[in-house]
Amino acid sequence: MKKGMSNIVVLVLVLVNLILTIVIVFTQVPQTNRYNNLVKKICEIVDLNVGDNDGNGDEITLADLDSRAVRFGTGEDAPTEITVTLTTADGESKAHHMKLGLILNLNKKHKDYAENSKLIDSAMSNIGSTIVSVVSDYTYAEINREKMEADILQALRTLFNSDFIYSVEFSQWQAQ
């Protein structure tokens, strides 16, 4: 009888253990998955690389870039530099101007590159007017090279509805 009773106690303990394991799986695993998804979203926002690096070549090298000088106008002989009048700050009587030239760095690996790179030359007047619009919103006191490059890049990405433009850099930068 003692042997039968100990078998029953062991069987009950195994069943209790099984039930508790099932409860843990159905309560803790979903919670852990939610935490993992939250951490992943935060890392994406902060632009961290999490997980395996499968070597898919997401890094952009100099060979992956196609650089194009912005022409302010139409045709091959259009100027690559322009002088823009900056916004006059309150209480300022003197107008300030900025002479600039820009280079667009296009990502050749981007899925939209083939289609949009053909449009760059035909849309050069739109690109130029977008750049002038962004730059003319600045006052002389607000001029910041990195901020202007970021604002111009964002405006051009909005214009093309794509982020195949990797970066924008000034080839000419002079304000007075």
C-alpha positions as CSV (number, residue, x, y, z in Angstrom):
1,M,0.0,0.0,0.0
2,K,2.9,2.4,0.7
3,K,4.3,1.7,-2.7
4,G,0.9,2.5,-4.4
5,M,0.4,5.6,-2.2
6,S,3.9,7.0,-3.2
7,N,3.1,6.4,-6.9
8,I,-0.1,8.4,-6.5
9,V,1.8,11.3,-4.7
10,V,4.4,11.3,-7.5
11,L,1.6,11.3,-10.2
12,V,-0.1,14.2,-8.5
13,L,3.1,16.2,-8.2
14,V,3.9,15.5,-11.9
15,L,0.4,16.7,-12.9
16,V,0.7,19.9,-10.7
17,N,4.1,20.5,-12.3
18,L,2.6,20.1,-15.7
19,I,-0.2,22.5,-14.9
20,L,2.1,25.1,-13.5
21,T,4.4,24.8,-16.6
22,I,1.4,25.4,-18.9
23,V,0.3,28.4,-16.8
24,I,3.8,29.9,-17.0
25,V,4.0,29.3,-20.8
26,F,0.7,31.0,-21.5
27,T,1.3,33.9,-19.1
28,Q,5.0,34.7,-19.4
29,V,5.9,33.9,-23.0
30,P,3.4,36.5,-24.5
31,Q,4.7,39.1,-22.0
32,T,8.3,38.4,-22.9
33,N,7.4,38.6,-26.6
34,R,5.8,42.0,-26.0
35,Y,9.0,43.2,-24.2
36,N,11.2,41.9,-27.0
37,N,9.0,43.8,-29.6
38,L,9.2,47.0,-27.5
39,V,12.9,46.8,-27.3
40,K,13.2,46.1,-31.0
41,K,11.1,49.1,-31.9
42,I,13.1,51.4,-29.6
43,C,16.3,50.1,-31.2
44,E,14.9,50.8,-34.6
45,I,14.0,54.3,-33.6
46,V,17.5,54.9,-32.2
47,D,18.9,53.1,-35.3
48,L,20.7,50.3,-33.6
49,N,21.5,47.1,-35.3
50,V,20.0,44.3,-33.2
51,G,20.0,40.6,-34.1
52,D,22.1,38.7,-36.5
53,N,24.1,40.5,-39.1
54,D,23.4,38.3,-42.0
55,G,25.8,40.3,-44.2
56,N,23.0,41.5,-46.5
57,G,25.1,44.6,-47.4
58,D,23.1,47.4,-45.9
59,E,26.2,49.4,-45.3
60,I,26.7,52.0,-48.0
61,T,30.2,52.4,-49.4
62,L,31.6,55.1,-51.6
63,A,31.3,52.7,-54.6
64,D,27.5,52.5,-53.9
65,L,27.1,56.3,-54.3
66,D,26.3,58.2,-57.5
67,S,27.1,61.9,-57.0
68,R,25.3,64.5,-59.1
69,A,25.9,68.2,-59.0
70,V,22.6,70.2,-58.7
71,R,22.1,72.5,-61.7
72,F,19.9,75.6,-61.0
73,G,18.0,75.8,-64.2
74,T,17.6,73.6,-67.3
75,G,20.1,72.3,-69.7
76,E,23.7,71.1,-69.5
77,D,25.0,74.7,-69.2
78,A,22.8,75.7,-66.2
79,P,24.9,77.0,-63.3
80,T,25.8,74.7,-60.4
81,E,25.9,77.6,-58.0
82,I,23.2,80.1,-57.0
83,T,22.8,83.1,-54.7
84,V,19.8,83.0,-52.4
85,T,18.4,85.9,-50.4
86,L,17.9,84.8,-46.8
87,T,14.9,85.8,-44.7
88,T,15.3,89.1,-42.9
89,A,15.2,88.7,-39.1
90,D,13.0,91.0,-37.0
91,G,14.7,94.4,-36.4
92,E,17.3,93.8,-39.2
93,S,17.4,96.2,-42.1
94,K,20.3,94.6,-44.1
95,A,19.5,91.8,-46.4
96,H,21.7,88.7,-46.3
97,H,22.6,86.4,-49.1
98,M,24.0,83.0,-49.4
99,K,25.9,81.6,-52.3
100,L,25.7,77.8,-52.5
101,G,26.3,74.8,-54.7
102,L,25.0,71.3,-53.8
103,I,25.9,67.7,-54.6
104,L,23.4,64.9,-54.3
105,N,24.7,61.5,-53.3
106,L,22.3,58.8,-54.6
107,N,22.3,55.3,-53.2
108,K,22.8,52.9,-56.2
109,K,21.6,49.9,-54.0
110,H,18.2,51.5,-53.3
111,K,15.2,49.9,-54.9
112,D,14.0,53.2,-56.3
113,Y,17.4,54.2,-57.7
114,A,16.9,52.9,-61.3
115,E,13.7,54.7,-61.8
116,N,14.4,58.0,-59.9
117,S,18.0,58.4,-61.1
118,K,16.6,58.9,-64.6
119,L,14.3,61.6,-63.3
120,I,17.1,63.6,-61.6
121,D,18.2,65.4,-64.8
122,S,14.7,66.2,-65.9
123,A,13.6,67.3,-62.5
124,M,16.6,69.5,-61.9
125,S,14.6,72.8,-61.9
126,N,12.2,71.3,-59.3
127,I,15.2,70.2,-57.2
128,G,16.7,73.7,-57.5
129,S,13.5,75.4,-56.5
130,T,13.0,73.1,-53.5
131,I,16.6,73.9,-52.4
132,V,16.0,77.6,-52.8
133,S,12.8,77.4,-50.9
134,V,14.4,75.6,-47.9
135,V,17.5,77.9,-47.8
136,S,15.5,81.1,-48.2
137,D,13.5,80.2,-45.0
138,Y,16.7,80.6,-42.9
139,T,17.8,83.9,-41.4
140,Y,21.5,84.8,-41.3
141,A,21.6,84.0,-37.5
142,E,20.0,80.6,-38.1
143,I,22.5,79.4,-40.6
144,N,23.9,75.9,-39.7
145,R,25.5,73.8,-42.3
146,E,24.4,70.4,-40.9
147,K,20.9,71.5,-40.2
148,M,20.5,72.9,-43.7
149,E,21.8,69.8,-45.3
150,A,19.4,67.7,-43.2
151,D,16.5,70.0,-44.1
152,I,17.3,70.0,-47.8
153,L,17.7,66.2,-47.8
154,Q,14.3,65.8,-46.1
155,A,12.7,68.2,-48.6
156,L,14.2,66.3,-51.6
157,R,13.1,62.9,-50.2
158,T,9.6,64.3,-49.9
159,L,9.8,65.7,-53.4
160,F,10.7,62.2,-54.8
161,N,8.7,60.3,-52.3
162,S,11.7,58.1,-51.7
163,D,14.9,58.0,-49.7
164,F,17.1,56.9,-52.6
165,I,19.0,60.3,-52.1
166,Y,21.5,59.1,-49.5
167,S,23.0,62.5,-48.6
168,V,23.3,66.1,-49.6
169,E,26.5,68.1,-49.3
170,F,27.5,71.6,-50.1
171,S,30.1,72.1,-52.8
172,Q,29.9,75.9,-52.3
173,W,29.0,77.6,-49.0
174,Q,29.3,81.3,-48.5
175,A,27.0,83.6,-46.5
176,Q,27.1,87.4,-46.0
